[in-house]
Amino acid sequence: MQLLSVNLARPRTADYTDSPTHVTGIDKRPADGLVSVTAPGAKGVGGSGLTGDTIGDLRHHGGDHQAVYAYAREDLDVWARELGRELTGGVFGENLTTSGVDVNGARIGERWRIGADLLLEVSSARIPCRTFAGWLGEKGWVKTFTQRATPGAYLRVIEPGEIRAGDPIDLVHRPGHDVTVSLLFRAVTTEPDLLPKLLDAGEALHPEARNKALRRTASS
């Protein structure tokens, strides 16, 4: 398993983003050299975990539980064939483009060691938004992306470190439950009956997903 690229934003102003400033960081490009990764702080205050990256709308993105976004090159290749266009690393707004990692099959609470020092923990799934759809320019993209249920993973920073393209990715902890990134995504989007199942992930579950699951459990 390997890190193919570390992607940082090229901030741009766009009318398809809901950001109050109309600035988005979804246009991410591979970086040269080492990139420092640390826990950014609480959502709404902290942005990206990667030094040099930009989060345009802190209301919905960034913070400790969404510090890093990873997407698999293998899944990008599937989309590229379906859409009939080249999809370079970072084009989905991901910070990490991986190879050989089952990102959507990763379990919530799973931990990845990247390079010598960085330790990340899988926390949640990416939910498509207006900015993502506007950036790609594909008609009906939010619905199409949602139906596929290959959203990529958000990760929190457990131990900070520096990473670069080519670093190995080692799976160092895999929880015993079966709550995967894909299952979480389906639960919070198209299959709400799955919400109570998310609680099996315990403390590693993203607080927003936990609250949804608890509300569903209380009402059933």
C-alpha angles and dihedrals in degrees: 000000000000144000107240097185143354108220128205129187128261098204115227137176113240138169092219095069126088091212111129089231093043088233119132132187096197092110098086125174132190113272127222119234130351123349121197117227123196138155105277100205135249122343112268091032107042120057128188124352091224121087109239095023125118132218111197100194115036091182092073107015140049131021130117097304093048099034096129131024120205130191129179121243087220091061092045088054091054090051091046091057092046095047095039094230139100115264113198125200110284096023092117089053092258122153094205125040107195138195125208094009121120092219097172092044091052114118122237105261093027111142129218126195110208118189118334102315116012116103118185131184124208108241112162151338130269114253114209117241142183092271092055091049093047093048094052094040094214116145112243091005098151091055093043093049092046094051091054093055094207096122103152124235137280115213136195124220114249097169121013123231148143123270139181139183111290096033116139119248114216124192102223101168132024117181122230096239123086101229102130131183090254093050092049090050093051091048095054095041121027106358110047091167085076093061097095089054090064091071088073086077090070122193094352091069115108108258093236092053090046091054091050091049092049092050091050091048092050093051097047 
